[in-house]
Amino acid sequence: MARALPTIGSMGAAPRLLALPGLSIHAHAGWIVAWAILALILGAGGLPAALLLLAAAVVHAVVQAVAAWGAGFRIRRITLHVFGGVPQLEGESASPAAETLAALAGPAASLILAASALGVAAVVRPAGDRLLYMGVAAATVGVVNLLPGDPVDGGRLLRALIRWRTGRGDTRAAATAGGVIRLALVVGGGVALLRGAAPVGAGLILLALFLRDAVEESSAEVALREALAPLRVREAMTRSVVAVPPEATIAQLVDTFWTYHFTSFPVVSDGVVVGLVDLRDVAAVDRERWPRTRVRTIMRPLTDELIVAPTDTLLEALAKASRNAVGRLAVLERRTLVGYLTSHDITDVLTRRGLLAAPAPRATRTSPGTAARR
């Protein structure tokens, strides 16, 4: 069986909370725990407080996404934890300064929201509990995200500053700082519990646990970025490519699948790539129609999401392959097909770098890259 294509920022199973154009926001299961704790502390006010904390995290996440887009990143997904959002980043920032501004945008929005809510609460008499809850919630999200360590925005800010000073990225400092911060939160929580401040102590310890959970998600993304960003598509692509013509019938295409044991092919007409065809595309057509149905009617027309250049990074290629539902990319140079990149080619690179376990021996081949090497 072929290995699954790794994806950038795989956040695990979390229900989708909000869908925006090109961006989905998901809520981590830790919100249930947060609501339970707030209910124990605030009684009937626990649910409004949890909802307002969630609203503060959403504001932080949306501003974070807009700022990251301005810095040259693309965010496809954000998973909301109690302290804020962990984004799925694609691309590279334009400069350390742009990355710094992007990292500061989310906490700044939260602190502005907190100041606004608390300012209104100071003027309006009597001040409603919800204004106070929103002020405290937004301030908490803003302050926690300024902590200088992974996985919060402060960790990204620390990496940007190191990049500005040294000219290269370094994830070790942010990871180490994040570990120290989580340890300090646990120690502080333990001290608070010993002194009888149970809500504060429990909150600090749970925050440390939430941060640990989130850093496991973000560290996998960072490892992928570090491994793939320096490598170019030409270093992993298959150069001997088997293509099919658009006028071939599906019956002929199926014979080609059996001959080569591949799961997809580029479709080439007069030397020009016009699309890709996948084994799953064949499954959508009744078997009786195979002899009279042409490949051009089921192929996926060529779009930017299905092509890369040999000089593109494997990080960029992985992002596209993760999005295009095929897991394969045609490699074009001046509109000429020069190679083919598959999920197997990318996972081979990650296996060699120790980021994925080596697969069990297989009896069949599932990618053009494997066949070409054999």
Secondary structure, DSSP 8 states (H G I E B T S, - for coil): -------TT---S--EEEEETTEEEEE-THHHHHHHHHHHHHGGGHHHHHHHHHHHHHHHHHHHHHHHHHTT-EEEEEEEETTEEEEEEES--S-HHHHHHHHHHHHHHHHHHHHHHHHHHHHSSS--HHHHHHHHHHHHHHHHHTSSSTTSHHHHHHHHHHHHHHSS---HHHHHHHHHHHHHHHHHHHHHHHTT-HHHHHHHHHHHHHHHHHHHHHHHHHHHHHHHTT-BGGGT-BSS---B-TTSBHHHHHHHHHHH--SEEEEEETTEEEEEEEHHHHHTS-GGGGGG-BGGGTSEE--GGGEE-TTSBHHHHHHHHHHSSS-EEEEEETTEEEEEEEHHHHHHHHHHTTSS------SS--SHHHHHH-
